[in-house]
Every structure is written in C-alpha cells, then in structure tokens.
Amino acid sequence: MSYRKLNEDTGSPVQDLGSPVRHVWNTNLYQLQQEAPSPRPVACARQPPGCPPCYGREFHGTLAQREAAALLDQDGSFLVRRSSAADSDFYTLSLRFGGQVKHYKLYYDGQHYVKDKRFDSVRELVADGLVTLYIEEKAGAFVQQMPSVSSYEKSPYMTLNRLKRRAVIARSLRKSADDRPELSSTYSLLDAEREATQLPPAAAAAAAYDRPHNFRVHTFKGLNWCEFCGNFLWGFTAQGVKCEDCGFSAHSKCSEKVPCDCCPDLKQLRGVFGIDLTTLVKAHRSPRPFVVDKCVEEMERRGLEAEGLYRVSGFAEEIETLKMALDRDGEQTDMSPEVYDNINVIAGTLKLYLRLLPIPLITFDAHPALISAARTYAFATLAQCKCVEDQKKGIRDALTLLPPAHLGTLKYLMEHLGRVAERHSVNKMTSHNLSTVFAPTLMPPPRDLSKCVGLPGMTYEICALETMISHQREVFS
C-alpha cells in the first residue's frame, strides 16, 4: 500500500504525507529568550554631579559594590556607577541576575559596550545580556553542542532549498555543456536537470559550487533561526552571521561547519517559506502572507466541494514545485487548473507553508490558554453542564495573546475553513475533521507541555480549533 493511499484511508493528521518536508525549526532557545528577566533600571533619586551625557537616571555617581548590591533588589535590575576605589577611572555596570550581583566594565565610543556588541542605550545592552546569561544558565551545554550534532544535509537550508539548488546545478551543467561544442547541440536543460537529480548531494555541491561563503556579523530584524542547526538566533543585536552573497544565516560557531557551496543565485530566491510570519508581513507591508491569500482564493474558486479537501494529500513533487514557484515568483505565481489541476496540491502547499513557520500560527504564548479553555469545557461537558459561552470567552481571551499578524491570518483561515465545513455533505470535511487535520500544524504543543499529565494526544487542541471554526463570528468579534 502506498503512503498516499494510506493517508487517504486513515486521515491521520499527525504525519502529513503530502510532502517530505517536516518541521525544521527548534524553538527551545526562542522560548528561553521569552522567559529571560526584563531589564529594570534603578533610577537615582538625585542626579549626581559630573553625570556623563551618555547616561541617564541609571547613573548613581561614585558607589561601592556593597552599596550597589543593596539597591539591586530583583533579577534584571541594574545601575551604572563609578567605582569608589581611589585608582579607578572607569564606569561599571552592576546587574542582578540569578540572585547574584555581577559587575562589568562599561565603555562608550558613541555606543555602549561591554565586549564586542554595540548598543544605542544601556537598557538595550542589559536586555541582550540578560538573554545571553539566561540561555547560558539554562542551556549552556546544549549551545556548545549545537554545531557538532547538526547535519548539513538535513539542515533547514538544504531542506528548504533542495529544488532551488537542483535548478541552479542544472543551469551550471548546461553552461558547461555550452563550452563543449560536441555536447551543446544535443545536451538540453532537461538533460541537465535529470543529471542534477541523479547526483548524490556531495557530488552535486562539488559540481556546481566551490566557493566559500562571505559571512559577516549581522543584526537580524525580527525573529530568525540558524539555517545550519535550526535553532533560534537569540539576542537583539549581532545575533549571528549572514553571507552577503547568498543570504545564508547562522550562528557564528555553526558557520564554521558550513561547506564552501555559496550559491549567489539563491540570493534572489530566498522566498517566503520558513520565515517568521510577523517578519514577513512587515517586509511585504501586508496584513497576511500572500501565500495564504493565494491558496485560499484558489481553493474557494474551484475546490470547496472536493472530497477530502485538506485530508487527501497532493503529490509531494508537485507541492515542492509549487513551493519553489511561490518562493521565486511571489504573488505572480500561476496556480490555475492548467498548471495545477489537482486541488489537493494547493491545499498541501498551504499546509506546508503553515507547518514550516518557525513560530506556529497559534503561538506558544497563546497555546496554554487555549488548552485551558478547551479543558474547562471538556470537564464541564462530562458534568453535563452547558458552558459553550464560557469556552468561547476563554478562547477570545487567549487569542489576545497572539501578535496582530498571527491573529489576522488565523481569523482569515478559520473563516475559510468555516466555508469548507458548510459543504461537508459534499466534501465530507466537517469542522471536527478539519480541526483534526490542522491541529498538529497550527498548534504543535511546546516541548515541555507534551509531558504534562492529562493531555490525551491532541484532544484539547482539536476541541479549541473546532470551536474557532464553528463559532468564528463570536470568537473573533
């Protein structure tokens, strides 16, 4: 029995077999950054004489270590002082973290710095430092091992760009054939693509590339992940490095493991898949990712009555081809029946886009609150109590935790799934069926949450999504 047939028979949502691409991002370090203490400047009651113009109320003048420690009463609190030692002529940043007060020499050359990173304000420096200290405390061993345990062939970069790289290899092989008159007349681009497909990964890289990456320390806007190890690029400035020729992003340590396979052609093909949703909509200045709009519009144009919509898998190769087209052509991508006659390819591409989001559409901040609302309703139902209104209110409250881009996209998607469910007599996809299919994609449980007692599979995630589909007007009002 084939994978595709098995999926049609079982309708299992846990492993979407319509695409070989799995979730490639690791959000553990992102969650740790969210948990890190916030900077809390301790203001000086009276501005001391000789306060440097680069400091504000956080400057306390000459102060001994013991006096500074007495003012710092909670994690994240900080102040700037001049040491009371007679021979000192420098400024000190005093910071409480983990119940202890730490002291750092503080420098200013137009920007504030302790080591290499530069910041426009002391508060920004402290915010970045608290995240680094927290991650080193909670996951120091993990951070040290990241580059050594990761595989380049299984990296997000290779996973997301495999077809693009194959196309570039094919063009390179074709160009080589053009330089050989005896081959150029018979060797077509199709021949080159076939040859590129058959080459093993290492040989393919050698055939097309032998060029080192041009890595430079980079400050990433928004949230970004390492394309080598898949882990979060933590901090607020100089989080990692980026190749100026092809755009490859990585931790500094991970970049040392990347082979010499820089492919500048990929710079124009960075695409939209696997990019943080908020970062993407800000870059495109749109309320939602255009991928969601295009796929939904095409499915509503010709697919609402297709039996098993979203449950039946499209062909993996066609889904990957459409993904590559959307990354390359953007909103101009042709998704008409003449090009993609199987509507399940469109549906599979939308699910793939949502599955590759580094932070799920329903974020880890909102997830526990939604589970709580669903669990309360489930227990009340067992007690034969009617409290659908309470559940809807709990879900509404949970959705306020979503960033605007996530909330707007979720509302648009739920409205679409509601229209799919309205035709369940034809397409066999009720709101429960749809929520069962989408729950693992939209609400993958945080790693620690999956260990909680009393979480039977994805029962509560399915319950929450079903409520959002069936009562979208009340939930999103």
N, C-alpha and C positions, 0 to 999 in steps of 0.2 A: 504494500500500500504506500502511495507517495505521501510526502509531507503535506502537500496541498490538499489531497483528499482527506487525510487525517484531520486537518484543521477544519474542513467543511463539516465533517461528521461530528466532531466534538464541540466545536465553537469555543475552544479553550482560549481565554484571554491572557493567560499567563505568559505564553510564548507565541508571539506574533510571527508566524512562519512566512509572511508575505515579503520579508526582507531579511537578508543575512546580517544586517547591522543591528547590534544590540546597544544598550545604553553604555556610553563610553566614558562618562564623566564621573568622578568621585567627589562627592560634596562634603566629605568629612571635615576638611580644613575650612571650607566655607562656613559650616555650622559652628566650628570653634571660633572663627572670627566674629560671628554674631554673638557668641557668649562672652567674649572678652570684655573686661571692665571699660567703662567710658571715662574719658579724661575729665577731671574735676579740679579746675584751678582754684587754689586757695588765695583769695584776694587779701592784700594788705590793707588794713584799716586806714592807714595814713601813708600817703606816698613818701617814701624815704628820700632824702636829698641825694642828688647825683644819680638818679634813675636813668639808665641809658634809654634813648628814644626807641630802641628796637623792642623794649619790653613794656608791658602794661601793668595792670594791678597785681599780676602774679609775682612781681619783683618785690622782695622784702628787705633789700639792703644787706648789711652785714649781719650774718646769723650763723650760730654754731649748729653742728649736726644735731645735737640733742634738742635744741630749740626748734629746729625744722621738723624733727620727728614728732614733737608734741603737737604741731599744727596739722599734721597729715593724719587724719583720723579714719580714713577708709580707702579701700583699694581704688586706684585711679586718681587720687588727689595728688596734686603737685604744686611746687612753687619754685621760683628762681631766687638765688641768694648769692651773696659774695661771702666767701669763706672768712671766718673770724681769725684764721691763722695769720700771724704777723707777716709772713713772707709770701702770702698768696696774692695773686693778681689776676684772677680768672673768675668766671661765673660758674655756678654749679646748679644743675637741675636736680632737685630732690623729689623723689617719686615713691609712693607706697604701692607695692604690689605683692600679693600673696602673704599679707600680714607683715611684710618687712619693708623698711625704707631703703631705697637704693639712691646712690648719688653718682652723677655723671658730669664730667666737664662739658660745658656748653659753649659753643662757638658761634660766631656770626660774621658772615662776609657778604652781607646783602640777603642771605638766607640763613636760617638756623640749622645747625647740625651737631651731632654727637660723634658720628663716624662718617660714613660716605654719603648717606642720603641727605638731601637738602629739602627744607620746608619753608613755607612762607610765614608760618607762625609757630610759636612754641606749642600751642594746643594741637596742631596737626602733627608735630613731631611726637608728642606724647601719645596721641591716638594710635599712630603707626607702631610706636614702641610697645604699647600695651598689647596690641595684637600679636606682635612677634614674641614677646615674653610669654603670653598665654599659650600660644601654639608650641613654643619650645618646652613649656612645662607639661602640657597635656600630650603632646605627640612628637617629642624630640627624636625618639628612636625611629619613629615612622618616617619623619622628614629626612633623616640621614640615609635611610634605605631606599627612598623613592627612586633615584636614578638607577640603582643596581638591580631592582626587582622588576623593572619595566622592560617591555619588549617593543622595539621599534616597529616590527612587523605587525604587532597588534595594537599599536598606538592609535589615538584618535585621529592623528594626521593621516595615517595610512588608511584607516577605516573610512574616513570621510572623503578622501581624495583619490581612492584607488582608480576609479574610472577616469578621472581627470588626468591622472598620471599616465594611464594607459594611452589616452588620446595624444598626450604630448610625446610619449615614446614612439607612437606610430608616426607622428609627423617627423620626428628625428630620423627614424629608419627610412622614411620616404625621401627625406632630404639627402641622406647618404646614398640612396639608390640613384638620385638625380646626378650625383657626381660620377656615376659609373654608366657610361653610355650603353653598355651591353645589357643593363638591367632596366634603365629608366623607361623604356618603351613598353615593357611587359609587367613591371612591378607597380601595382596600383596602391592607392591609400588603403583599400580594403585588404590587400595582401599584408600591408604593414600592420594594420590593426589586428589581423589574425595572428601574425607573428608575435606582436606585443602581448597578446593574450596568452600565448603558449610559453612565454619566457618565465622562468622562476623569478620571484621577487628580487633576489640579489642580482641576478643576471640582468633583469630589466633595468634596475637602477644603474648598473655599470654601462648598459647600452646607451642610455640617454644622458646620464649625468656623471660628472666627475668634478664637481665644483663645490667648494666649501661655502657654508652659509655666512652671510655678512651680519653677524649678531652684534647688536648694540643694546646697552641698558635702556629700558623703556618704561615709561609711566603709562599704564593702561587706563583708559577711561571706562567706567562701568566695571562689570564683573567679567573676569577672564580666567580660562583654565589652560594648563600646560598641555600642549599638543603632543608631547612625548609620553608623559606618565598619566595624564588625565586628571591630575589633582589641581586644586584651586590655587591661583596666584594671589597669595594673601598680601595684605597691606594696602596702603593708599598712594604710595609713590614708589617708582623704581621697583616694581614687583617682580620683574624678571627681564628677559631679553627678547628681542624681536629681530628677525632677519630683515634687513632693509631691502632685500631684493625679492624675496618670495613671501614675506609676512609670517614665517614660522615663529610661533610664540612658545616660550618655555621658561622654566626656572633656570637660573644660571648654571646650577650643577647638572641639570638634565641636558642642557645644550651641549655639554662636553661629550655626551653619548650619541649625539645625532651624527649620522654619516655625512660624507660630502656628496649630497644629492640635491643641492639647491636647484630649484626649477623656477626661474623668474616668470615663466608663462602663468604659473599658478597665482601670481600676484593679482591678476585680473579675474581670477576665478575663485576668490575666497568664499563667495556665496553667502547664504543665509542659514544653512543647516548647521546645527551645533553651536549657534551663537546665542548668548543671553538675550531673552526676549526684550527686556527693557532697553538694553543697549541697542538692539536692532531697530526698534520703533523710533528711538531718539535719533539714530543716524538717518533713518528714512523719513523722519518727520511725519509719521503716520500713526493713526490710533491703534492699528493692529498690523501684524506681519502680513505682507501681501500674499504669502503662500497660503495662509488660512483663507483669505478672501477668495483667491482664485479657485482653490479646490472646492470650497463650499459652493461658490456660484456655479461651477461646472456640474457638481453633483445635483444641485437643485434644478439645473436646466434639463438634465436627462437621466438622473439616477435615483430619484426618490422612491421609485417603485421596484427597484432591482432587488430581487430576493436575496436575503442575507447580506445587505449592504453593511459594510464595516466588519462583518463576521467572516465573510468569504475573502480569502487572500487573493490579491493580484499576483501576477508573475514577478518574481524578485528582480529579474534582469530589466523588465520594463519599468519597475518602480525606481531602480537605480538610474536608469536612463532619464526618467522624468526629473528625478532629484538633480542630476547633473545639469539638465536644461534650465531648471529654475535657478540654480546657482549661477549659471552662465548668462542667461537671457533675462532674468528677473521677471518683471511684470509683462514683458513681451512674449513670454513663453506660450507656444501654441499647444493647448490642451484639448483641441477639438476632437470629435469622433474619428475624423480622418487620420489623426495621428495616434490617438489612444482610444481605441474603440471599446476597450474593457473598462467599465466604470470603476471596477474594483482596484485598478491601478491608481486612479485618482484618490480613492479612499485610503489605499495603503500608503500613498505618499504623504497624505495629511497626517496619518498616524505616525509615520516615520519622523516627520518634522517635529511633532509633539514629543515623541519619545527621545529625540536627540537633544532636547532643551537641557542645558546644564542644570538649571533650576526648574523643576516641574511647573506646569501651568498653575496647579494648586500648590503653592509653596510650602516648605517645611514649617513656616511660621503659622500658616492657616490650617495645616493638616490636623494637628491635635484638637483644635477647637471644633472642626467639622466632625471628627470621630466622636468627640464628647456629645455633640448634638445628636448624632445618629444613635449612639449607645443609649442615651436617655430615652429616646423614642422607642428603641427596641425593648428596653426593660418595661416601659410603661405599657407597651402593647401586650407583653406577656401578662401583665397585671390587669388586662382588659380595660385600660384607660385610654381615652381619646385625647391625644395631645399633639396632633399634627401641627397645630398653630405654634405650639412651643418649639417643635423641631424646626419649623421654618424660621422662627425668630432666632434660634440658636445658629442656624446656617447663615442668616443675614449678618449676624454679629461676627461670625467667623470670617466672612468674606471681606469685612472692613480691614482685615489684616493683609489683604492682597495689594501689591503695588498696582497703580492705575492701569498699566499696560496689561497685566495679568488679568485683572478684573474685567476690563473691556473685552479682551479676547475670549475669556470664559463665558461671559454673557452672550456674545455672538455665537459661540459654538453651541451653547445649551439651547438657544433659540432654534438653531439649525437642527439639532438632534430632536427637538420637540416636533418639528415638522416631519422628520423621518418617522417618529413614533406615531404620528397621526395616521400614517399609511401602513400601520402594522398588519392590517388584514391582507395586504398585498405583499409587502416586503418581509413579513414575518419578524420584524425587529421592533419589539415593544420597548418601552422606556427601561424596563429591567434588563432586557437583553443588551441594549446599548450601554447601559451603565456597567454591566458585567464585562463588556469588551473594552471599555475605556478606562475602567478603574486602575489597572496596573500602569497605564500610560500617564494619566492625569494626576494620580495620587499614589505614586510609589512610596511606600512607608519609609520614614527615616530609619537608619540602620539600628538605632537603639530602640525605636518604637516597636520594631518587629519582634523584640524579645519580651515585650510586655505580656503579662498573663491575661488571658481572657480576650485575645484578639484572634478570633477564628478566621484565618485566611484573610479575605478582603470583604467580609460581610458588611462592615460598617461603611467602608469606602463606597461600596455599591449602593448601600442604602442612601447615603448622602447625595451621590450623583443622581440616583433615581428621583429623589425629591427635587433636585435642581432642574431636571428635565421636565418633570410633570407639573411643577408649580413655579415655572420660571418667572412669571409676572410678579408673583408675591415675593419670591426670594430676591429678585434683582431690583425691586422697586426702590 
